[in-house]
């Protein structure tokens, strides 16, 4: 998503805004089973420099059927999985703006590769694609 607005309100965003019930459950189950890989992706220094932290709406405690004390509860609580990057007016008007946006979207690729794997396999890693 690309949003251009004056007064330093421009930004790009990407991720999963409103995953359907089945996808949300599958993502949460993956985090419950093993959160190491997603944390490696989203905590990578170069990734964080561009995209910052994972944001989005979340439930207050734990989704139904999940342990509120689980070590990955910070991820499991999420209902949305979004990253945003803000731009100043000066950056938007810069000749390098399109290149900067392109580079930012290239930097998010490991996140989408991970999430694509999650959403196209079962918890045993078996492909759901036919």
MMTF fields as JSON, N, C-alpha, C and O atoms, coordinates in Angstrom:
{
  "mmtfVersion": "1.0.0",
  "mmtfProducer": "UNKNOWN",
  "numBonds": 519,
  "numAtoms": 520,
  "numGroups": 130,
  "numChains": 1,
  "numModels": 1,
  "chainsPerModel": [1],
  "groupsPerChain": [130],
  "chainIdList": ["A"],
  "bondAtomList": [4, 2, 8, 6, 12, 10, 16, 14, 20, 18, 24, 22, 28, 26, 32, 30, 36, 34, 40, 38, 44, 42, 48, 46, 52, 50, 56, 54, 60, 58, 64, 62, 68, 66, 72, 70, 76, 74, 80, 78, 84, 82, 88, 86, 92, 90, 96, 94, 100, 98, 104, 102, 108, 106, 112, 110, 116, 114, 120, 118, 124, 122, 128, 126, 132, 130, 136, 134, 140, 138, 144, 142, 148, 146, 152, 150, 156, 154, 160, 158, 164, 162, 168, 166, 172, 170, 176, 174, 180, 178, 184, 182, 188, 186, 192, 190, 196, 194, 200, 198, 204, 202, 208, 206, 212, 210, 216, 214, 220, 218, 224, 222, 228, 226, 232, 230, 236, 234, 240, 238, 244, 242, 248, 246, 252, 250, 256, 254, 260, 258, 264, 262, 268, 266, 272, 270, 276, 274, 280, 278, 284, 282, 288, 286, 292, 290, 296, 294, 300, 298, 304, 302, 308, 306, 312, 310, 316, 314, 320, 318, 324, 322, 328, 326, 332, 330, 336, 334, 340, 338, 344, 342, 348, 346, 352, 350, 356, 354, 360, 358, 364, 362, 368, 366, 372, 370, 376, 374, 380, 378, 384, 382, 388, 386, 392, 390, 396, 394, 400, 398, 404, 402, 408, 406, 412, 410, 416, 414, 420, 418, 424, 422, 428, 426, 432, 430, 436, 434, 440, 438, 444, 442, 448, 446, 452, 450, 456, 454, 460, 458, 464, 462, 468, 466, 472, 470, 476, 474, 480, 478, 484, 482, 488, 486, 492, 490, 496, 494, 500, 498, 504, 502, 508, 506, 512, 510, 516, 514],
  "bondOrderList": [1, 1, 1, 1, 1, 1, 1, 1, 1, 1, 1, 1, 1, 1, 1, 1, 1, 1, 1, 1, 1, 1, 1, 1, 1, 1, 1, 1, 1, 1, 1, 1, 1, 1, 1, 1, 1, 1, 1, 1, 1, 1, 1, 1, 1, 1, 1, 1, 1, 1, 1, 1, 1, 1, 1, 1, 1, 1, 1, 1, 1, 1, 1, 1, 1, 1, 1, 1, 1, 1, 1, 1, 1, 1, 1, 1, 1, 1, 1, 1, 1, 1, 1, 1, 1, 1, 1, 1, 1, 1, 1, 1, 1, 1, 1, 1, 1, 1, 1, 1, 1, 1, 1, 1, 1, 1, 1, 1, 1, 1, 1, 1, 1, 1, 1, 1, 1, 1, 1, 1, 1, 1, 1, 1, 1, 1, 1, 1, 1],
  "groupList": [{"groupName": "UNK", "atomNameList": ["N", "CA", "C", "O"], "elementList": ["N", "C", "C", "O"], "formalChargeList": [0, 0, 0, 0], "bondAtomList": [1, 0, 2, 1, 3, 2], "bondOrderList": [1, 1, 2], "singleLetterCode": "X", "chemCompType": "L-PEPTIDE LINKING"}],
  "groupTypeList": [0, 0, 0, 0, 0, 0, 0, 0, 0, 0, 0, 0, 0, 0, 0, 0, 0, 0, 0, 0, 0, 0, 0, 0, 0, 0, 0, 0, 0, 0, 0, 0, 0, 0, 0, 0, 0, 0, 0, 0, 0, 0, 0, 0, 0, 0, 0, 0, 0, 0, 0, 0, 0, 0, 0, 0, 0, 0, 0, 0, 0, 0, 0, 0, 0, 0, 0, 0, 0, 0, 0, 0, 0, 0, 0, 0, 0, 0, 0, 0, 0, 0, 0, 0, 0, 0, 0, 0, 0, 0, 0, 0, 0, 0, 0, 0, 0, 0, 0, 0, 0, 0, 0, 0, 0, 0, 0, 0, 0, 0, 0, 0, 0, 0, 0, 0, 0, 0, 0, 0, 0, 0, 0, 0, 0, 0, 0, 0, 0, 0],
  "groupIdList": [1, 2, 3, 4, 5, 6, 7, 8, 9, 10, 11, 12, 13, 14, 15, 16, 17, 18, 19, 20, 21, 22, 23, 24, 25, 26, 27, 28, 29, 30, 31, 32, 33, 34, 35, 36, 37, 38, 39, 40, 41, 42, 43, 44, 45, 46, 47, 48, 49, 50, 51, 52, 53, 54, 55, 56, 57, 58, 59, 60, 61, 62, 63, 64, 65, 66, 67, 68, 69, 70, 71, 72, 73, 74, 75, 76, 77, 78, 79, 80, 81, 82, 83, 84, 85, 86, 87, 88, 89, 90, 91, 92, 93, 94, 95, 96, 97, 98, 99, 100, 101, 102, 103, 104, 105, 106, 107, 108, 109, 110, 111, 112, 113, 114, 115, 116, 117, 118, 119, 120, 121, 122, 123, 124, 125, 126, 127, 128, 129, 130],
  "secStructList": [7, 3, 3, 7, 7, 6, 6, 6, 7, 3, 3, 3, 3, 3, 3, 3, 1, 1, 7, 7, 2, 2, 2, 2, 2, 2, 2, 2, 2, 2, 2, 2, 2, 7, 7, 2, 2, 2, 2, 2, 2, 2, 6, 7, 2, 2, 2, 2, 2, 2, 2, 7, 1, 7, 5, 7, 7, 5, 7, 1, 1, 7, 7, 6, 6, 1, 7, 6, 6, 7, 6, 6, 2, 2, 2, 2, 6, 5, 1, 7, 3, 3, 3, 3, 3, 3, 3, 7, 2, 2, 2, 2, 2, 1, 6, 6, 2, 2, 2, 2, 2, 2, 2, 2, 2, 2, 2, 6, 2, 2, 2, 2, 2, 2, 2, 2, 2, 2, 2, 6, 5, 7, 6, 6, 1, 7, 5, 7, 7, 7],
  "xCoordList": [0.85, 0.0, 0.894, 1.859, 0.579, 1.313, 0.328, -0.685, 0.633, -0.238, 0.582, 1.564, 0.175, 0.858, -0.067, -1.212, 0.45, -0.338, 0.618, 1.671, 0.273, 1.143, 1.3, 0.648, 2.181, 2.451, 3.091, 2.781, 3.989, 4.762, 3.881, 4.208, 2.766, 1.827, 1.888, 1.014, 2.896, 3.012, 3.62, 4.438, 3.202, 3.764, 3.497, 2.659, 4.233, 3.933, 3.616, 4.097, 2.809, 2.439, 2.294, 1.99, 2.515, 2.389, 2.122, 2.374, 1.624, 1.37, -0.001, -0.536, -0.561, -1.856, -2.812, -2.763, -3.694, -4.585, -5.704, -5.896, -6.433, -7.539, -7.533, -8.365, -6.601, -6.603, -7.922, -8.497, -8.386, -9.625, -9.397, -8.261, -10.48, -10.436, -9.488, -8.717, -9.545, -8.707, -7.231, -6.386, -6.919, -5.523, -4.987, -3.848, -5.797, -5.367, -5.056, -4.046, -5.912, -5.68, -4.394, -3.595, -4.192, -2.989, -1.733, -0.748, -1.744, -0.591, -0.311, 0.836, -1.344, -1.166, -0.63, 0.237, -1.143, -0.654, 0.826, 1.582, 1.231, 2.65, 3.491, 4.529, 3.059, 3.791, 3.824, 4.828, 2.724, 2.661, 3.645, 4.308, 3.727, 4.602, 6.07, 6.91, 6.38, 7.781, 7.821, 7.482, 8.237, 8.306, 9.716, 9.929, 10.673, 12.068, 12.277, 12.936, 11.718, 11.965, 11.367, 12.025, 10.132, 9.529, 10.287, 10.463, 10.73, 11.498, 12.835, 13.307, 13.437, 14.692, 14.471, 15.301, 13.357, 13.037, 12.753, 13.376, 11.817, 11.363, 12.304, 12.17, 13.251, 14.226, 15.578, 16.508, 15.684, 16.914, 17.206, 16.318, 18.449, 18.833, 18.5, 17.956, 18.825, 18.555, 17.049, 16.573, 16.313, 14.854, 14.239, 13.415, 14.636, 14.071, 14.421, 13.641, 15.6, 16.001, 15.017, 14.704, 14.541, 13.594, 12.162, 11.454, 11.725, 10.311, 9.93, 8.741, 10.863, 10.509, 9.852, 10.219, 8.879, 8.24, 6.928, 6.26, 6.581, 5.295, 4.192, 4.259, 3.176, 2.065, 0.749, 0.714, -0.315, -1.647, -2.487, -1.972, -3.786, -4.707, -4.402, -3.892, -4.727, -4.525, -5.571, -6.2, -5.742, -6.658, -5.966, -4.74, -6.745, -6.183, -5.36, -4.32, -5.794, -5.06, -4.524, -3.372, -5.351, -4.958, -6.182, -7.295, -5.989, -7.124, -7.628, -6.879, -8.89, -9.49, -8.676, -8.357, -8.353, -7.611, -6.102, -5.381, -5.606, -4.168, -3.82, -4.59, -2.663, -2.187, -1.682, -0.795, -2.246, -1.83, -0.411, 0.154, 0.17, 1.546, 2.559, 3.75, 2.105, 3.002, 4.092, 3.842, 5.295, 6.426, 6.221, 6.866, 5.342, 5.083, 3.75, 3.198, 3.235, 1.915, 1.873, 0.818, 3.0, 3.036, 2.697, 2.106, 3.059, 2.722, 1.344, 0.577, 1.036, -0.232, -1.423, -2.485, -1.261, -2.349, -2.72, -3.815, -1.841, -2.081, -3.272, -3.473, -4.05, -5.125, -4.729, -5.31, -3.738, -3.196, -1.678, -1.102, -1.049, 0.405, 0.933, 1.113, 1.176, 1.424, 2.764, 3.193, 3.399, 4.59, 4.331, 3.732, 4.785, 4.645, 5.978, 6.812, 6.15, 7.333, 6.854, 6.204, 7.175, 6.759, 7.794, 8.976, 7.308, 8.168, 7.821, 6.652, 8.842, 8.635, 8.274, 8.466, 7.756, 7.46, 8.734, 8.711, 9.827, 11.109, 11.506, 11.976, 11.322, 11.658, 10.754, 11.221, 9.471, 8.525, 8.883, 8.747, 9.334, 9.677, 11.083, 11.47, 11.833, 13.194, 13.194, 12.293, 14.208, 14.316, 14.493, 14.234, 14.928, 15.159, 13.944, 14.032, 12.82, 11.668, 11.221, 11.037, 11.048, 10.582, 11.588, 11.198, 12.853, 13.887, 13.828, 13.974, 13.617, 13.515, 12.314, 12.41, 11.19, 9.995, 10.263, 9.928, 10.858, 11.187, 12.113, 11.895, 13.134, 14.069, 13.379, 13.682, 12.458, 11.72, 10.879, 10.849, 10.199, 9.381, 10.249, 9.83, 11.429, 12.351, 12.8, 12.973, 12.986, 13.443, 12.394, 12.736, 11.129, 10.058, 9.922, 9.189, 10.608, 10.477, 10.646, 9.846, 11.645, 11.773, 10.529, 10.183, 9.866, 8.629, 7.539, 6.863, 7.372, 6.349, 6.699, 5.808, 7.977, 8.375, 7.98, 7.431, 8.262, 7.912, 6.396, 5.921, 5.646, 4.194, 3.569, 2.586, 4.117, 3.612, 3.814, 2.932, 4.975, 5.221, 4.22, 3.676, 3.979, 3.026, 1.639, 0.985, 1.199, -0.176, -0.382, -1.513, 0.701, 0.56, 0.994, 1.101, 1.247, 1.601, 0.798, 0.261, 0.732, 0.118, 1.196, 2.346, 0.838, 1.798, 2.947, 3.947, 2.812, 3.891, 4.758, 5.689, 4.457, 5.236, 4.808, 5.494, 3.684, 3.182, 2.391, 1.542, 2.685, 2.047, 0.533, 0.027, -0.169, -1.622, -2.017, -3.194, -1.028, -1.28, -1.424, -0.698, -2.345, -2.584, -2.198, -2.328],
  "yCoordList": [-1.169, 0.0, 1.229, 1.3, 2.184, 3.446, 4.577, 4.696, 5.404, 6.514, 7.8, 7.953, 8.715, 10.002, 11.08, 11.215, 11.846, 12.91, 13.986, 13.664, 15.258, 16.335, 16.331, 15.568, 17.203, 17.392, 16.167, 15.808, 15.536, 14.392, 13.224, 12.507, 13.033, 11.95, 10.808, 9.942, 10.793, 9.738, 8.49, 8.567, 7.333, 6.08, 4.952, 5.061, 3.877, 2.627, 1.611, 1.711, 0.647, -0.395, -1.713, -1.753, -2.774, -4.103, -5.107, -4.835, -6.241, -7.278, -7.884, -7.942, -8.333, -9.004, -8.181, -8.223, -7.423, -6.466, -7.183, -6.958, -8.03, -8.763, -10.199, -10.567, -11.021, -12.413, -13.091, -12.813, -13.978, -14.684, -15.573, -15.799, -16.064, -16.817, -18.018, -18.27, -18.746, -19.932, -19.559, -20.2, -18.525, -18.094, -17.554, -17.836, -16.783, -16.24, -17.368, -17.32, -18.373, -19.517, -20.241, -20.609, -20.448, -21.143, -20.362, -20.959, -19.06, -18.223, -18.331, -18.508, -18.227, -18.315, -19.682, -19.774, -20.743, -22.089, -22.224, -22.879, -21.611, -21.646, -20.953, -21.476, -19.792, -19.064, -19.863, -19.866, -20.539, -21.355, -22.524, -22.866, -23.122, -24.277, -23.873, -24.534, -22.784, -22.366, -20.915, -20.609, -20.037, -18.614, -18.154, -16.974, -19.067, -18.684, -18.092, -17.063, -18.741, -18.288, -16.909, -16.058, -16.675, -15.359, -14.283, -13.173, -14.598, -13.611, -13.309, -12.172, -14.328, -14.114, -13.143, -12.27, -13.3, -12.427, -11.007, -10.058, -10.852, -9.502, -8.775, -7.568, -9.494, -8.846, -8.632, -8.119, -9.025, -8.79, -7.288, -6.474, -6.942, -5.532, -4.715, -3.615, -5.246, -4.528, -4.406, -3.371, -5.455, -5.439, -4.381, -3.583, -4.372, -3.421, -1.983, -1.066, -1.791, -0.431, 0.149, 1.339, -0.689, -0.24, -0.224, 0.767, -1.307, -1.501, -1.324, -1.225, -1.281, -1.125, -2.37, -3.492, -2.164, -3.276, -3.696, -2.904, -4.945, -5.479, -4.781, -4.695, -4.284, -3.59, -4.218, -5.06, -3.797, -4.259, -4.509, -4.628, -4.587, -4.861, -6.217, -7.121, -6.335, -7.61, -7.781, -6.818, -9.017, -9.289, -8.901, -8.801, -8.685, -8.189, -9.231, -8.891, -10.47, -11.486, -12.564, -12.502, -13.547, -14.621, -15.038, -15.037, -15.393, -15.9, -17.207, -17.929, -17.486, -18.707, -19.926, -20.08, -20.781, -21.996, -21.851, -22.825, -20.655, -20.42, -20.036, -19.355, -20.474, -20.212, -18.774, -18.368, -18.011, -16.607, -16.475, -15.381, -17.574, -17.562, -18.057, -18.146, -18.374, -18.904, -17.883, -16.678, -18.362, -17.458, -16.596, -15.557, -17.01, -16.238, -15.497, -15.127, -15.281, -14.658, -13.262, -12.825, -12.569, -11.248, -11.348, -10.424, -12.44, -12.664, -13.304, -12.94, -14.248, -14.976, -14.039, -14.261, -13.007, -12.052, -11.205, -10.643, -11.109, -10.243, -10.733, -11.934, -9.772, -10.034, -9.524, -9.914, -8.654, -8.09, -8.183, -8.165, -8.283, -8.438, -7.447, -7.787, -6.22, -5.098, -4.433, -4.337, -3.984, -3.148, -1.857, -1.874, -0.742, 0.546, 1.283, 1.09, 2.118, 2.976, 4.364, 4.537, 5.341, 6.722, 7.443, 7.1, 8.456, 9.301, 10.763, 11.125, 11.583, 13.025, 13.579, 12.91, 14.792, 15.44, 15.564, 15.364, 15.889, 16.027, 14.706, 14.695, 13.595, 12.284, 11.942, 11.393, 12.26, 11.971, 12.756, 12.245, 13.982, 14.832, 14.587, 15.164, 13.754, 13.437, 12.611, 11.801, 12.815, 11.989, 10.497, 9.645, 10.187, 8.794, 8.127, 6.974, 8.822, 8.283, 6.921, 5.984, 6.804, 5.534, 4.426, 3.303, 4.729, 3.736, 3.346, 2.17, 4.316, 4.028, 3.135, 2.212, 3.408, 2.576, 1.165, 0.178, 1.08, -0.219, -1.015, -2.205, -0.362, -1.04, -1.495, -2.565, -0.688, -1.07, -2.314, -3.231, -2.349, -3.524, -4.753, -5.873, -4.567, -5.704, -6.22, -7.425, -5.32, -5.71, -6.518, -7.258, -6.387, -7.113, -8.547, -9.347, -8.87, -10.184, -11.364, -12.297, -11.369, -12.518, -12.738, -13.877, -11.66, -11.764, -12.454, -13.357, -12.027, -12.642, -14.071, -14.91, -14.358, -15.744, -16.629, -17.714, -16.159, -16.916, -17.109, -18.232, -16.02, -16.105, -16.942, -17.646, -16.877, -17.707, -19.183, -20.004, -19.515, -20.903, -21.344, -22.446, -20.495, -20.823, -21.084, -22.063, -20.223, -20.299, -21.304, -21.531, -21.907, -22.915, -24.299, -25.219, -24.452, -25.758, -25.992, -25.061, -27.261, -27.548, -27.469, -27.146, -27.757, -27.64, -28.636, -28.496, -29.641, -30.607, -30.231, -30.958, -29.103, -28.655, -29.265, -29.1, -29.967, -30.586, -29.546, -28.84, -29.468, -28.475, -28.654, -29.773, -27.543, -27.534, -27.268, -27.337, -26.965, -26.676, -27.98, -28.943, -27.999, -29.229, -29.044, -29.971],
  "zCoordList": [0.0, 0.0, 0.0, 0.761, -0.841, -0.929, -0.677, -1.366, 0.311, 0.682, 0.623, 1.35, -0.242, -0.376, 0.169, -0.263, 1.127, 1.757, 2.254, 2.804, 2.072, 2.548, 4.069, 4.783, 4.532, 5.963, 6.606, 7.742, 5.855, 6.364, 6.789, 7.735, 6.091, 6.41, 5.394, 5.395, 4.537, 3.532, 4.154, 5.071, 3.634, 4.136, 3.148, 2.253, 3.34, 2.664, 3.748, 4.877, 3.391, 4.353, 3.615, 2.423, 4.342, 3.765, 4.869, 6.043, 4.498, 5.489, 5.308, 4.2, 6.413, 6.409, 7.258, 8.487, 6.583, 7.242, 7.985, 9.18, 7.302, 7.914, 7.412, 6.583, 7.908, 7.446, 7.822, 8.875, 6.951, 7.276, 8.501, 8.917, 9.06, 10.313, 10.226, 11.152, 9.128, 8.964, 8.87, 9.496, 8.09, 7.958, 9.276, 9.645, 9.984, 11.272, 12.249, 12.951, 12.297, 13.177, 12.778, 13.639, 11.472, 10.984, 11.351, 11.786, 11.189, 11.543, 13.032, 13.44, 13.834, 15.291, 15.704, 16.573, 15.084, 15.415, 15.061, 15.778, 13.968, 13.589, 14.647, 15.053, 15.096, 16.135, 17.429, 18.141, 17.727, 18.935, 18.849, 19.828, 17.676, 17.485, 17.461, 18.073, 16.752, 16.613, 16.141, 14.997, 17.032, 16.678, 16.324, 16.049, 16.329, 16.08, 14.688, 14.54, 13.674, 12.303, 12.039, 11.44, 12.477, 12.246, 13.008, 12.506, 14.203, 14.971, 14.301, 14.322, 13.713, 12.991, 11.83, 11.577, 11.134, 9.999, 10.473, 9.996, 11.408, 11.771, 12.726, 12.928, 13.312, 14.189, 13.521, 14.143, 12.257, 11.508, 11.486, 11.234, 11.753, 11.885, 10.627, 10.727, 9.463, 8.21, 7.962, 7.494, 8.275, 8.12, 9.024, 8.579, 10.289, 11.261, 10.915, 11.17, 10.332, 9.953, 8.936, 8.974, 8.04, 7.017, 7.546, 7.371, 8.191, 8.496, 9.953, 10.253, 10.852, 12.26, 12.819, 12.469, 13.689, 14.387, 13.737, 13.072, 13.945, 13.524, 14.311, 15.538, 13.608, 14.264, 13.821, 12.924, 14.458, 14.098, 15.329, 16.44, 15.116, 16.212, 16.825, 16.163, 18.108, 18.798, 19.887, 20.327, 20.307, 21.414, 22.715, 22.764, 23.762, 25.027, 25.787, 26.351, 25.815, 26.58, 25.657, 25.227, 25.353, 24.441, 23.641, 24.166, 22.381, 21.611, 22.234, 22.892, 22.015, 22.536, 22.089, 20.91, 23.05, 22.75, 22.834, 22.619, 23.142, 23.25, 24.681, 25.358, 25.13, 26.49, 26.592, 25.841, 27.519, 27.67, 28.211, 28.198, 28.686, 29.198, 28.159, 28.457, 26.959, 25.931, 25.615, 25.633, 25.328, 25.066, 23.818, 23.676, 22.925, 21.704, 21.767, 20.731, 22.965, 23.094, 22.464, 22.005, 22.438, 21.797, 20.31, 19.751, 19.675, 18.268, 18.12, 17.228, 18.988, 18.927, 19.125, 18.544, 19.927, 20.199, 18.986, 18.937, 18.031, 16.867, 16.04, 15.857, 15.55, 14.593, 13.207, 12.195, 13.187, 11.953, 12.041, 13.128, 10.888, 10.836, 9.805, 8.635, 10.251, 9.349, 9.654, 10.804, 8.593, 8.712, 7.947, 6.872, 8.504, 7.832, 7.843, 8.728, 6.853, 6.774, 6.379, 5.348, 7.197, 6.938, 6.082, 6.071, 5.363, 4.544, 4.799, 4.926, 4.87, 4.985, 3.608, 2.592, 3.583, 2.305, 1.471, 0.256, 2.119, 1.42, 0.766, -0.372, 1.478, 0.912, -0.269, -1.266, -0.165, -1.245, -2.5, -3.612, -2.332, -3.472, -4.005, -5.021, -3.342, -3.754, -5.042, -5.261, -5.897, -7.11, -6.787, -7.637, -5.58, -5.185, -4.547, -4.127, -4.467, -3.738, -4.269, -3.491, -5.573, -6.147, -5.852, -5.534, -5.952, -5.647, -4.165, -3.83, -3.286, -1.848, -1.546, -0.736, -2.193, -2.012, -2.537, -1.882, -3.701, -4.289, -3.365, -3.137, -2.842, -1.933, -0.652, -0.123, -0.159, 1.054, 0.79, 1.611, -0.348, -0.655, -0.924, -0.632, -1.464, -1.622, -0.257, -0.074, 0.691, 2.03, 2.789, 3.712, 2.416, 3.117, 2.595, 3.175, 1.528, 0.884, 1.846, 1.782, 2.73, 3.643, 4.505, 4.818, 4.885, 5.666, 4.846, 5.338, 3.6, 2.759, 2.379, 2.245, 2.204, 1.945, 3.123, 2.936, 4.335, 5.534, 5.632, 5.799, 5.528, 5.673, 4.555, 4.791, 3.359, 2.262, 2.571, 2.318, 3.119, 3.519, 4.582, 4.507, 5.56, 6.626, 6.047, 6.407, 5.164, 4.669, 3.543, 3.112, 3.064, 2.007, 2.469, 1.658, 3.773, 4.331, 5.605, 6.205, 6.001, 7.292, 8.371, 8.073, 9.607, 10.712, 10.618, 11.322, 9.753, 9.538, 8.344, 7.998, 7.716, 6.568, 5.249, 4.241, 5.237, 4.018, 3.221, 3.765, 1.934, 1.071, 1.016, 0.929, 1.067, 0.913, -0.539, -0.893, -1.37, -2.78, -3.546, -3.299, -4.453, -5.226, -6.65, -7.45]
}
